[in-house]
Amino acid sequence: MTTIQGPAVFLAQFISDEAPFNSLDGICQWAQELGFKGIQLPTLDKRFIDLKLAAESKTYADELLAKVRSYGLEITELSTHLQGQLVAVHPAYDDLFDAFAAPEVQGNPKARTEWAIQQLKYGAKASQNLGLKAHATFSGSLLWHTFHPWPQRPAGLVDAGFTELAKRWLPILNTFEECGVDVCYEIHPGEDLFDGTTYEMFLEKVNNHPRACLLYDPSHFVLQQLDYIQYIDYYHERIKAFHVKDAEFHSTGKQGTFGGYQNWADRAGRYRSPGDGQVDFKRIFSKLAQYDYKGWAVMEWECCIKDSQTGAREGAEFIRKHIIPVTARAFDDFASTGNDPALNHKILGL
């Protein structure tokens, strides 16, 4: 077993135009002062990382890593969540997702997809140059608008959707294989990979590609009413990244899992700061330690009630308290009788 690394923080929800959140130095100093040991780094903002340059220049990657380490931090993973989203976009979402793309490809879905795929390939090489083994992203979606089938889905639609999704991702996965880095899909509503079954459907289409791995975030499973503990039993061999994000679900006579188009504070299912929701993190940390998870515990702060700075401060301590320093020996070793084949045969009556 391995002691989980952490605490770390995903920076996406904290980056802004105000100090200390508008520069890599500033945000690293902030994270270090809160007690974080690592940062998960988004890759669309050049104030923090030039993804293309990190992919093409080992010197730049080394300098970036040295800067982060000068604050006593490590880069846990790079994140291309927004670029991954753009690998597959149904036309109904073109206008909503266009802002995630570079200005030169906005309004051009074909060029946007090609740009997104190249971004992921840069992410693979940049991760390699930084010495990282895992990479966080989204799958994108061609089918999400049909998740509740009314009218009924035409025969073969789902298979065609996953075939196309796999076609777009296979060259990316192969690039990650060349770079020795795992692609960790965050299983998330709004993506075609939103639960265990859809992940398995995708895995079959990419021929069980060894780099098609998982970012485990239990909050999304609370909102779906999915057993997030058993999920670890099913998929622990593929879980290579971990978001510590809490959630709660309280159905009412008026509202259930779909949320009734309400804002987050008024939904039956809503995201909360770590420790404020219903996720059983003690069991999660125990399961991951049991299955020898070797990665980081990364706080992703999303809460519709608590202030973000309070959530970050509390989150660092919350993770620290949940990390289990794993044992190097069995608790009953004091009563060991050693390895004696003759004794074993005698006990068996042989």
C-alpha positions in Angstrom: 0.0 0.0 0.0 1.0 3.6 -0.6 0.3 6.8 1.4 -1.7 9.2 -0.7 0.0 12.4 -1.6 -1.4 15.7 -0.5 -3.0 18.0 0.2 -3.2 19.7 -3.2 -5.5 22.2 -4.8 -7.0 22.6 -8.3 -6.4 26.2 -9.3 -9.2 26.6 -11.8 -11.7 28.0 -9.4 -9.2 30.5 -7.8 -7.5 32.1 -10.8 -8.6 35.7 -11.3 -7.4 39.2 -12.2 -6.8 40.1 -8.6 -3.6 39.4 -6.6 -2.5 36.9 -5.5 -4.5 34.9 -8.0 -3.3 36.6 -11.2 0.2 35.2 -11.3 1.9 31.8 -10.7 4.2 33.3 -8.0 1.2 34.8 -6.2 -1.0 31.8 -6.3 1.8 29.4 -5.3 2.6 31.6 -2.3 -1.1 31.6 -1.4 -1.3 27.8 -1.7 1.9 27.2 0.3 0.7 29.5 3.1 -2.5 27.5 3.4 -0.6 24.2 3.8 -1.0 22.7 0.3 1.8 20.6 -1.0 0.7 20.5 -4.7 -1.2 22.3 -7.4 -3.3 20.9 -10.3 -2.6 23.4 -13.0 -5.1 24.6 -15.7 -3.5 25.1 -19.1 -5.4 27.8 -20.9 -4.0 30.9 -19.1 -0.5 31.8 -20.2 0.1 33.8 -17.0 0.5 30.4 -15.4 1.7 28.1 -18.1 2.4 28.3 -21.8 1.2 24.8 -22.8 2.7 24.8 -26.3 6.0 26.0 -25.0 6.0 23.5 -22.1 5.5 20.8 -24.8 8.2 22.0 -27.1 10.8 23.2 -24.6 12.2 21.1 -21.8 14.1 24.1 -20.6 10.9 26.1 -20.1 9.3 23.1 -18.4 12.2 22.7 -16.0 12.1 26.4 -15.2 8.4 26.3 -14.6 8.8 23.3 -12.3 11.6 24.9 -10.4 9.5 28.0 -9.8 6.7 25.9 -8.4 9.1 23.9 -6.2 10.7 27.1 -4.9 7.4 27.5 -2.9 7.6 23.9 -1.6 5.0 22.7 -4.0 4.7 20.1 -6.7 2.6 20.1 -9.9 0.3 17.2 -9.4 -1.3 17.1 -12.9 -1.9 19.5 -15.8 -5.6 20.0 -16.6 -7.1 20.3 -20.1 -10.7 20.0 -18.9 -11.9 22.8 -21.2 -9.9 21.7 -24.2 -11.1 18.1 -23.7 -14.6 19.4 -23.7 -14.0 20.8 -27.1 -12.8 17.5 -28.6 -16.5 16.6 -29.0 -19.2 19.3 -29.0 -22.8 18.8 -30.3 -23.9 21.8 -32.4 -26.6 22.7 -29.8 -23.7 23.7 -27.5 -21.5 25.5 -30.0 -22.3 29.0 -28.8 -22.0 28.0 -25.1 -18.6 26.3 -25.5 -17.0 28.5 -28.1 -15.5 30.8 -25.4 -13.3 27.9 -24.2 -11.4 28.0 -27.6 -8.7 30.2 -28.9 -10.2 33.3 -30.7 -8.9 32.3 -34.1 -11.0 29.1 -34.1 -14.2 30.4 -32.5 -17.2 30.1 -34.8 -15.5 27.3 -36.7 -16.4 23.9 -35.2 -14.1 21.9 -37.4 -11.1 24.1 -36.6 -12.1 24.2 -33.0 -12.0 20.4 -32.7 -8.6 20.2 -34.4 -7.3 22.9 -32.1 -8.6 21.0 -29.0 -7.0 17.7 -30.2 -3.7 19.5 -30.7 -4.0 21.0 -27.2 -4.4 17.6 -25.7 -1.3 16.4 -27.6 0.6 19.4 -26.2 -0.7 18.4 -22.8 0.8 14.9 -23.2 4.2 16.2 -24.1 4.2 19.0 -21.5 3.3 16.5 -18.8 6.2 14.3 -20.0 8.6 17.3 -19.9 7.4 18.1 -16.3 7.9 14.5 -15.2 4.1 13.9 -14.6 2.4 10.6 -14.9 -1.3 11.6 -15.0 -3.3 14.3 -16.8 -6.8 15.6 -16.0 -9.4 16.3 -18.6 -13.0 15.9 -19.9 -14.2 13.6 -22.7 -16.5 16.0 -24.5 -20.0 15.0 -25.6 -21.9 14.2 -28.8 -24.8 12.4 -27.0 -25.6 14.3 -23.8 -28.6 16.0 -25.3 -30.2 12.5 -25.6 -29.4 11.2 -22.1 -33.1 11.2 -21.2 -34.5 9.6 -24.4 -37.6 11.4 -25.4 -38.4 10.9 -28.1 -36.8 7.5 -28.1 -33.3 7.3 -29.5 -33.0 5.9 -33.0 -31.5 2.4 -33.1 -27.7 2.6 -33.3 -27.4 6.2 -32.2 -25.4 5.5 -29.0 -23.1 3.1 -30.7 -22.4 5.7 -33.5 -21.8 8.4 -30.9 -19.2 6.4 -29.0 -17.6 5.2 -32.2 -17.0 8.8 -33.2 -15.9 9.8 -29.7 -13.3 7.0 -29.7 -12.2 7.9 -33.2 -11.3 11.4 -32.0 -9.6 10.3 -28.8 -7.5 7.4 -30.1 -4.8 9.5 -31.6 -4.7 11.5 -28.4 -4.4 8.4 -26.3 -1.7 7.1 -28.5 0.3 10.3 -28.0 -0.1 10.0 -24.2 1.1 6.4 -24.5 4.2 7.6 -26.3 4.8 10.1 -23.5 4.2 7.6 -20.7 1.3 9.6 -19.2 -2.3 8.5 -18.2 -5.3 10.4 -19.5 -7.6 10.8 -16.5 -11.2 11.5 -17.6 -13.3 13.2 -15.0 -16.5 11.3 -15.1 -19.0 14.2 -15.1 -22.6 15.0 -16.1 -22.5 16.9 -19.4 -19.8 14.6 -20.7 -20.5 11.4 -22.7 -18.4 9.7 -19.9 -20.7 10.4 -17.0 -20.8 7.1 -15.1 -19.3 3.7 -14.9 -21.4 2.2 -17.7 -20.6 5.0 -20.2 -16.9 4.7 -19.3 -17.0 1.0 -20.1 -18.7 1.7 -23.4 -15.9 4.1 -24.3 -13.2 1.8 -23.1 -14.5 -0.9 -25.4 -14.4 1.5 -28.3 -10.8 2.4 -27.7 -9.8 -1.2 -27.3 -9.2 -1.0 -23.6 -6.4 1.5 -24.2 -4.0 1.4 -21.2 -3.9 5.2 -21.0 -7.7 5.7 -20.9 -7.9 6.2 -17.1 -10.0 8.0 -14.5 -10.1 11.0 -12.4 -12.3 10.0 -9.4 -14.6 12.7 -8.1 -17.4 11.4 -5.8 -19.4 14.6 -5.8 -20.7 13.9 -9.3 -21.9 10.4 -8.2 -23.8 11.8 -5.2 -25.8 14.0 -7.6 -26.5 10.9 -9.8 -27.3 8.7 -6.8 -24.6 6.3 -7.8 -22.7 4.1 -5.3 -19.4 6.0 -5.2 -17.7 3.5 -2.9 -18.4 0.4 -5.0 -17.2 2.4 -8.0 -13.7 2.3 -6.5 -14.0 -1.5 -6.2 -14.9 -1.7 -9.9 -12.4 0.8 -11.3 -9.5 1.2 -8.8 -7.0 -0.1 -11.4 -7.9 2.8 -13.7 -8.2 5.6 -11.0 -5.0 7.7 -11.4 -6.3 11.1 -10.2 -8.6 12.2 -7.4 -10.7 15.3 -6.7 -11.7 15.9 -3.1 -15.1 17.6 -3.7 -18.2 17.2 -1.5 -21.8 17.2 -2.4 -25.3 16.6 -0.9 -28.6 15.4 -2.2 -32.0 16.0 -0.6 -34.9 15.1 -2.8 -38.2 16.8 -2.2 -41.8 16.5 -3.4 -40.9 19.0 -6.1 -37.4 18.2 -7.2 -35.0 15.3 -7.7 -31.8 14.5 -9.6 -32.6 16.8 -12.5 -32.8 19.9 -10.3 -35.8 21.7 -11.8 -33.6 24.3 -13.7 -32.9 25.9 -10.3 -29.6 27.7 -9.4 -27.1 25.7 -7.4 -28.3 26.8 -4.0 -31.8 25.8 -4.7 -31.2 22.4 -6.2 -31.9 19.0 -4.5 -28.3 18.1 -5.4 -25.6 20.6 -4.9 -21.8 20.8 -4.5 -20.4 21.7 -1.1 -17.0 22.4 0.5 -15.1 19.4 1.8 -16.7 18.1 5.0 -20.0 20.1 4.5 -21.7 17.5 2.4 -22.6 13.8 2.5 -19.5 12.2 0.9 -18.0 9.6 3.2 -14.3 10.6 2.7 -13.1 8.3 5.5 -14.2 5.3 3.4 -12.9 6.8 0.2 -9.4 7.4 1.6 -9.4 4.0 3.1 -10.4 2.3 -0.1 -7.8 4.2 -2.2 -5.1 3.3 0.3 -6.2 -0.3 0.3 -6.0 -0.4 -3.5 -2.5 1.2 -3.5 -3.6 4.5 -5.2 -0.3 6.3 -5.8 -1.5 9.8 -6.8 -2.6 13.0 -5.1 -5.7 14.1 -3.2 -6.6 17.4 -4.9 -9.2 19.7 -3.5 -11.6 21.0 -6.1 -13.5 23.9 -4.5 -17.1 24.3 -5.7 -19.7 25.4 -3.1 -22.8 27.4 -3.5 -22.8 28.6 0.1 -19.3 28.9 1.7 -16.7 31.5 0.8 -13.9 30.2 -1.4 -11.1 31.3 0.8 -12.6 29.7 3.8 -13.2 26.5 1.8 -9.6 26.5 0.6 -8.2 26.9 4.2 -10.5 24.3 5.6 -10.0 22.0 2.6 -6.2 21.8 3.1 -6.7 20.7 6.7 -9.5 18.4 5.8 -7.4 16.4 3.3 -4.4 16.4 5.7 -6.6 14.8 8.4 -8.0 12.1 6.0 -4.7 11.0 4.5 -3.8 7.6 6.0 -0.1 6.9 6.6 -0.2 3.3 5.6 1.2 0.6 7.8 4.4 -1.3 6.9 3.4 -4.4 8.8 0.4 -6.4 9.9 -1.2 -5.3 13.2 -0.9 -8.9 14.6 2.7 -9.5 13.6 3.5 -9.6 17.3 1.9 -13.0 17.5 3.6 -14.4 14.4 4.8 -17.9 14.5 7.1 -17.4 11.6 7.3 -19.4 8.4 7.6 -23.1 9.4 6.3 -25.6 6.8 6.5 -28.4 9.3 4.3 -26.5 11.7 1.8 -25.7 9.0 1.5 -29.4 8.1 1.1 -30.3 11.8 -1.7 -27.7 12.2 -3.4 -29.2 9.2 -3.1 -32.7 10.6 -0.9 -33.8 7.8 
